[in-house]
Amino acid sequence: MKRMTAIALIAGVLLLNPQTVFANTLVATTPVAGASLDSAPSAVTVTTEIALMDAGNEVTVTDPSGARVDDGALTIDGVNAVVGLKQLVKTGIYTVNYSLLAENDVPLVGKFTFNFAEPTVIEPVAPQPTPTQATTPSGNNVGTTTFVLGLLLAALVVTLALARYARKIYRER
């Protein structure tokens, strides 16, 4: 009999516990948790099952480097908690942390992420003007001509010397 009374008492406490009856749950998020976005959202919305209290709620958004990108202005509208965002400039995973309070309930604490991939914009390259005429060196180029002719003469001398050496080696065999 004592055992039956204890089981009935435990069952009654579990069934009538206000925390299990009023437990708030997350219904939806905007942007959707885990989504990949190619356009930056202007705000993040967290929607719960039970209406939220006006005070004591917190929603923060951080960029891939951990810097806050929310504007800090949290608006509570019934079951929705909305926080505005600054201009998102970094591509990567953004994290939303929330701590939300409903009357007679434990805080609903959690986080979710979304991926922001900023679209790549290809800038057109402005055409560069090209000169219409090749510039010609001015002045006398006798020094250059003399240098080139000297190199040709040296090459001829080396060629003749190599030919004589090759002829000598060929005759010795």
N, C-alpha and C positions, 0 to 999 in steps of 0.2 A: 504494500500500500504506500509506503514511504517513497518507493521508487516511482510509482505512477504519479504521485503528487509532484515530485521533483521534475519529472519529464513535462508534465502539464505546465508547471511554473516556468520552466525554461522556454517552452514553446510559446507561451503567452508573452514573455518578455521579448523574444525575437520577433514575433508577429506585430506587437504593438510598439516597437522601438521607433521613436520619431525620426531618427537619423535615416533608417532604411525607408521610411515612408516618404520623406521629403528630400531624398538624395538628388542633387542636381546633376545633370549630365550634359555633355556637349552634344549639340544637335547638328551644327554645321559651322563651316568657316568659309570666309571669303578673303583671299583666294583659297581654293580648296587645298587642304593639307596634302603635300607631296606634288602639287601641280608644277608644271614648267610653263613659265610665262614669257612671252616675247614683247609684251608691252607692260610698262610699270603700273602697278595699281596706285591709286591715290589714297586708299585707306584699307585697313584690315578690320574685318567684322568677325566677332565670335558670337555665335548664337547658342543659347542654353535652353533647357526644357522649362525651367522655373524662372520667373521674373527676378531680375537682379536688383540689389539695393542701390541707392544712389551714391553711397560713399563706401570707401574701402576696397574698391576694385582697382586692378592694375593690369594693363596690357602693354608690353614693350616689344619692339621689333629691332633686331640687330642685323647688320650686313655681314658678309662673309668674313670680314676682319674683326667682328665683334663690336663695332661702333653702332650706337643707337641711331636709327633712321626714322623713328616715329616722332611726331611733333609734340607729343606729351599731352595733347588735348583729347582726353577720353570722354566719350559721350555714352551714357546709358539710356537706352530706349526700350524699356520692358525687358525682353529676353535677349536683346542685342547689346553688345559692347563694341563700340566703333572707335578706333584710333586713327587719326590722319597720319600720312607719311610725307616725309621730305622727298625731294627728287632722288630716285634710285639711280646711281651711276655705276655701281660695280656689278659685274656679272658673277653669279654664284648662288650659293644656298643662303637664304634669309631665314632667321629663326624668330618665331613669335612665342613669347612666354606670357602666360596669363594666370592671374589669381583673381577669381570672381566670387562674390558673396551674394547669396540669396537669404532671405529672412528665415530664421530657424534652421539653418543648414550649415554644414561644414564647408570651408572654402573649396571651390573647384579649382585645382591647380594643375597645370600641365603646359605642354608646349607642342608646336608643330612647325614644320618647315615648308618652304616653297622655293623653287628655283627660278631665278630671273636671268634670262639670257638676252641681253640687250642686242637688238638687231644690228648687224654690221652695215654701215653706210659707206659706200665707196664714193669717195670724192672725185669728181672729174678733174683731170689734170689740165691746167691751162696750157695752151700751146706756147712754146717759146719761139720768139722770132729768130730766124737764121739769117746770117749775112748773105746777101745776094752775090757778092763778089769776093773771091779769095784775095786775101791781102798778099801783095808781092813785096819781097824785101827790096828795100831801096839801097842804093849805093853800089860800090864796086865789089864784085865777088871773085877777084883774081886770086886771093889767098886760098879760097875753097877749091878753086879749079886746080891750082898748083898742088895742093895737098892730095887731091884725088889722083892726079896724074902721077905723083910720086908713089902712091900706094900701088897703082897699076904696074909701074916699072919694077917695084920691089917684088911684086907677085910674079912677074915675068922672070926675074933673076932667080927666084927660089924654084920656079918650075924647071928652068934650064938646069940648075944645079941638081935637082932631084932626078931629072932624066939622065944626066951623065953618071950619077951614082948608080942608078938602076942598071944602066948599060954595063958598067964595070962589074957589078955583082953577077949579071947574067953571063958575061964572058968567062968569069972565074969558074964557073961550074962546068 
